[in-house]
Amino acid sequence: MNTSAVESDYTTNDFVVVANRLPVDLTIDADGNHEWTPSPGGLVTALSPVLEHHRGCWVGWPGTIGEAPEPFRTETGVLLHPVTLSEADFEGFYEGFSNATLWPLYHDLIVHPRYHREWWEAYREVNQKFAVEVSTVAAEGATVWIQDYQLQLLPGILQQIRPDLTIGFFLHIPFPAPDLYRQLPWREELLRGVLGADLIGFHLESNARNFLDVAEQLSGSEVSGTVSVRDVTAFITTSDGRRVGVGAFPISIDPSPFLNTDVDVAAIRAELDNPDLLILGVDRLDYTKGILQRLRALEELHELEAIDTNTVFLQIATPSRERIDHYQETRREVEEAVGRINGRFGKLGKPIVSYHHVAVPKSRLVELYSAADVMLVTPYKDGMNLVAKEYVACHGDGSGAIVLSEFAGAAEELSQAYLCNPFDIESVKRQILHAIRALESDPETARSRMLKLHEQVIQHDVDVWAGAFLQCLYSAGDGDNGVVDE
């Protein structure tokens, strides 16, 4: 990546993306040289063409504490504008309010949220810091698309200091029902922040409806219309006369890395000692993901001898937020369960759970997805879950089966999956067995189900998601930033 600094006049960016993180990672070679390398994900893939077309700008934190590179352009002309965070910013804004307050609250109290005033103050200050940087880079009348729960105050701040901007906000995690949201001590201020946007997007209609209910109950705003998918037919009229659109825009993946791959499935399975059945889990090591529950389900299936000992469960658990107490506890419980299950049912040199607490490159994930007979995606709550869609994209031949939590956002689109209730271990066990038996005893039905899932993922890719949201956002901008005429 070309990391040469750019000139100081950045205010020509007609399209600005703002996210907690920049799409780059810092790598340091053996000689101590620093290099910023791309870290592409679904969001990057979706927005890169738009950013490149407009020579736009991405504002975000580079992932380093206390220092950041000068703004620089990528090889495709996208300006990356870093926001510097101190150690105190990181602890209070990111580890604290974002991930120990908002994350558990928005995920239905799977663990108890912690409410600390100093975290809230850090969150507010960092959102203000982001606002200053965005205001610096955004051209007059620019479109700004803000991403996710870490930056919920940013739309309102920008709307005050840069009323010329057209502002979109997208929440990538669930939005809770009013009774849960109302626990938040700073609920009105956070809500006012989000309502600074001209268009607010969620993955699911239910999340959008929750937000409409909260806005009506807590802000005295007038709500009209009903929520639509990939369109805006629901509106909030704020106390100052602005009309804010609200819609559901289910995110997806760029399927191209998962299609037409030449994976040597036999070689991948040989690495795992050629199991009769390969079951796969790929998750961040997060308490919302239901990893421990699926391990317990598999343990009970082994106790019942419902699956044999030549079945291997491969769990990739990507490190995540490892300084936060609840994440440390989750890791301890998961690793204890892995050891217990292998001790009870594995053989010497042949574990039945192959557990890896590492980040895995996408090319390797493609190999594992392609080789796996059954995929387990069992979160207690998830905004969408793109792993489910990645697995499905790898099985265009109709092979494989996926057991999917009904509380993952993806379940609304992937209705042909084997849907389970992750809070009910019997439901998880039952659906694992249904998936296995379908592959073994009714392969045509299993193939038909997977082909329908594959068609859904291919036809509704990440470009459809981004295109639908941006089309609605541009329409909002054409309407004088949503101000209602008297």
N, C-alpha and C positions, 0 to 999 in steps of 0.2 A: 504494500500500500504506500502511495506517495504521501508522506507526512510533512512535506514542506509547508511552512506557515503561509497564510494568505495575507493580502493587504488588509488594512484596518477598516475599510469601508465595506461592511457586510449588508447594508440595508437595502439590497436589491433582491431579496428572497421573497418571491410571491407565494411560496408554499413552504411551510415550516412544520416539521414533526417534532413533538416534544415527548420524551419518555424518560423514566428514571435512569435508564442506561443508554449510553451510546452503543451502536452495533459494532464495537471493537473491543479487543482484549490486548493488554500489554504483555508482550513476551520479552524475556531477557535471555540472550544467548550466553554461551560459556565465557565470552569475553566481556560480559557486562553491558553489551549494547542493547538499547531499548528499541523495540519495534512494535508498532500498533498493527494488529492483524484483524481482518474482518471476522465477525462472529455471527454469521447469517442465521436467522431464524425465520419463522413464519411472517412476523411483522416486517422484518427487513425485506424479505422477498416480495411481499405485497406492495410495499411503498417505494422500493427502489426505483421502479420505472417512472413513477410520478415525480419523485425527487430529481431524477436524472433529466427528465423532460423539461422541468422548470429550473434546472440548476438550483434546486432547493436546498434547504438546510435542516439538519437534525441536531436538536439541542438535547444534551443529556450528560449524566455523570459518567466519566470514563472508567470508574471502578477502582481508582487509586485514592488514597487518603492524603489530603493536604497539598496535593500538587496535581497539575493537569497540563497536558500539552497545549501549545497555542492552537487556535482554530486552524484546521487544514482541510484540504479537499481530497476526496478519494479519486481514484483513477477515472471514475465515470463522471466526475464533476460535482459530486454532492459535497456540500460544506458540512463538516462535523464541528460543532461548536461545544466544547466541554464546559461543564459547570463544576467548579471546585467545591468539594465537601471536606470539612475538617473531621477529625475523629469524633468530636462532640456532635456534629451534624449527623454523621453516620449512625452513631449510637442512639441518638434521640429520634431523629427523623425516620431512619430506615429500620434498624433493629427494634426500636421502641414503638413509636406510634403506628408506623406502617404495618409492621409484622407481628407485634405483640398486642396491638389494640385493634386495628382495622381488620387484619386478616382473620383472626378468630371470630370477631363479631360478624363479619360478612359471610363466614362459613358456618353460621348457625350454632355458634358456641360449642364446637367440638372440644375445644379447651376454653377456659374462661379468659376473656379479654382483660387486660390490665390497663387501668386508666390513671395516667400520671400527668400532671399539669406541665411538668418540664418537657415531657415528650411532645405534648401538644404545641408548646411554644417552639420547639425545634422544628416540628412539622410546618408550622405557620411561617417561620423564618426561612426555611429552605424553599417553600413554595414561592415566597417573595423573591428569593434569590433567582429562582428559575424565571420568574416574571421579568426581572430586570434584563436577563440575558436574552429572552425571547424578544422583548421590546427593542433590544439593540439590533437584532438581525432581521426583523420582519419589515418588509417594505410597506409603504402606505397601501392600505386596503388588502393586505395579504390574507391568505387562508392559513390558519393554524390548527393543527390536529393534535390534541393532547391525549396521551395514553395512560389510563389505569389509575388505580386507587392511591398511589403515592402522591398524585398531583391534583387532588380534588379541589383545592383552593385556587389553583392557577387560573381556571376560566374566569372566575369572578374578579380576581386582581387585574387580569389583562383587560377585561371589559371596562374596568374603571380607568386604567391608564392609557389604553389604546382602543377607544371605541370604534376606530376605523376598521378593526380586524374582524374577519369572519372566523368564529371559533367553534370547533368541534371537540367533543369529549367522548371517549369510549372507555367503558369499564370492562376489563377482561376477566373479572371474578364475579361471583354472584352478588346480587344486591338483596339485602335481607328484608323481611316483612317489617311493617311499621313497629310492631311490638318489640322487635329486637333492636331496630335502629334507634329507637327512642331511649335505649340505655345510654347512648353516647352523650357524655356531658356537653360536648361542643356540637351537638347535632344541628342546630340552626345555622351556625356559621359555616359548617361543612356543606350543608345543603345550599346555602346562598352561593358558595363557591362554585359548585357544579352548575347551578342555574345561570351562571355567567356565560355559559356556552349558548350558541344558536341551535345546535343539534347535539343531543345526548343519545349515545348508542349503547345497547346491551346485547349479549348473545341470545337471550331467550325472552320471549314475550312475558313470561312470569316475572322476570327481573324488572322489566320495564314497567309492568303494572305495579309492582312493589314501590318503585320510585315515584310513580304518579300518586299513589296513595300517601306516601310520605310527604310529598310536596303539598298535597291538598291539606293534610292534617297539620303540618308544622309551619308552613309559610303563609297560609291563607291565600295561596295562588288558586286561580281558576283552572280547572282541568277540563279539556274537551276532547272528543273523539275517542277512538279505540286504537290499541297498539296493532301495528302491522309488521310483517316480516319483510325486510329489505325495502321498506317504504316508510313514509312518515304521515300518519293520519291521526296521531295523538299530539296534543299541544298543551303546554302550560303557559298561561298568561300571568306574568309576575306582577307584583304590586306596583312596579314602575312602568307597566304597560308593554313590556317586551314579551314577544311570543317565542317560546322555546319548543322546538320539535323533539319528540321522543320516539324511538323506534327500536326494533329488534333486528340485529344484523349478525347472524351466526357466522363466526369465523371458521376458516378451514385452512388447508395446507396447499402448498405448491406440490402437486403430485409428481412432477417430472423426475425428481431424484429417486422415486420409488417405482417407476415404470420401466419396463424393458431392461431390467437389470440382469446381468449374467452372473447369477449367484450359484456357486457350487454347493448346493444344499447338503449333498452327501458329505462333503469335506467339513462343513460347519458342524453337522451332527456327529461326525467322527471325533471332533475335538471334545465332545461331551460323552464319549464312549458309546456312541450309537444307541441312544435310548429308543425304546419302542414308541414312546410318546414324549414330545418335547412341549412343555408348557412354559410360557414366557411372561414376565412382568417387567415393565420399564417405567420408572417413576423417579421424580425427585423424592428424596427421603424426607417426607412431610407427613405430619400426623393426619392430614386430610385425605391421604391417598389410599388408606385401607390396606396397607401392606401386611400389617400384623394379622388382620382378620382373614386375609386369604391364606396366610401361612397356617393359621389354626384350622381353617377349613380343610386344607390339604392334609394336615396332621390327622384329623378325624377320619378322612377318607382312607388314609393308610391304616388307621386302627381297625376300620371295618373291612379292610382288604378289598375295598371297592376299586382301588387302582393298585397296580403291581409295583414292585420295587425297581422295575426297569423303566419307570416314568421319571423324568428329570424335570424339576422346576428351576428355571434359570431366572433369577431376580437381579436386574440392574437397578441399583439405588443410588442415584446421583447425589453427591453431597450438596447440602442446602442449609443455609442459615445456621451454621454449626455452633455459633456462640450463644444461641437462644436456648433457654432451659428446656422448653417443650420438645425441641428438635433433638437435643441430646438424649432426653428420655425416650423418644421414639426410636432413635438408633439403638439404644441399649436393649429395649424390649424386642426389636426385630432381630438383632444379632443373637440374643439369648434364645429366641424361638428357632432360629436356623440351627444353632448348635444342638438344641434339644431334639429336633426332628431328625437331624443326621445321626445323632447318637442312638436314637431309638430304632430307626428304620434303614439307615444307610449301611453299606458294607465297607470294609477296610479299603481305602483308596477309591471308593465309589460313592460319593455323597448323592443323595436324592434331591437336595437343594443346593444349587450352585449360586452362591450369593456374592455380588461384587459391588462394593461401595466406591464406585468410580464414575467419572464422566466418560461417555463413550462417543466417539465420532459418528457422524451420521452414516458414513459408509459402512461402518460396522453394524449399526442398528439395522440398516437395510438387509444385511446378511442374516442377522438374528430374526428379524421379522419374517423373512422369506422361509427360514428353516423351521419356524415354530408351528406346531400343529394347533395349539390353542393359546390365545392371548387373554390374560387376565387384566382387566382395567376396572378396579373396584373402589373408586374413591367414595368417601362418605358425602362429599360435596365437591363439585368442580364447575368452574365457569363454562368450559367446553371439554377439554382434554383432547389434544391433537395427536397424542400417541395412538389412540384408538383409530383415528383416520389414517395415520401413517401405516399401521399394520394392514388395514383394509386395502390401502393403495398398493401394497406389495403382493396382493393375492388376486390379481386380475384373471387368473386361471380358475378361480372358484375354490381353490384349496383353503384349508384352515377354518377356524371358527373363533369367535370372540365372545367372551363373557364380560358383560359391561354393566356397570352400576346404573340403576335407573336415576340416580342423583347426579350423574355426569351430564353436562349440557349436551354432549354428543348423542345421548340416548334419544333425544327428540328426533334427530335425523336418522340415526342408525337403529331403526326399530326392528330390523331383522337380526340384530344381535341377540345373544342369550342374556336377557336382562335379569339382573338380580338386585335384591335389597341387601346392601353391604352391612346393615345393622343386624341382619338375620343370618347367622352362620349356616342354618339349614338351607336358606335360599341360595347362598353362595355355593354350597356343596351340591345342591340339586342341579344348578345350572352348569357347573363344571361337568357333572356326569352326563347331562343332556347333550352338551357339546361333544364330549368324547364319544358317546354312543351314536350320535348322528354321524360322526366321521367314520365310525367303524361299521355301523349297521345300515345307515341310510345315506350313503354318500351323495346321491343325486339331490336329495333335499338340502343337505348341508351345502352342496355346491351352489344350488339355486339361491340360498340365503346370502352366501358370500358375494355372488355376482350382483345381487341387488344392492348390497352395501357398497360394493366397488363402484357401481354406476352412480350412486348418490354422491360419493366423495369426488369422483372425477368431474361430474357435471356442476358441482357447487364448490369450486376451488377458491383459493384465497383471492384471486383476481375478482371473482364475483362479489366477495365480501367487501373488498376495498372500493370497487367500482360503485356498488350500491350506496355505501355510506357517503362517498365523496360527491356523487351525483346529488344526493339529498342535501349535503352541506352547501354545495354551490348554489342550489336552489334557495336555500335559506339566506345566503349572502346576497343573491339577487333581490331579495325582499327587504333591502335596507337593514340587514342584520337583525331581522325579526321584530322590529319595532312596530307595534300596532298603531295604525292611524287613529286619531281621535275622531 
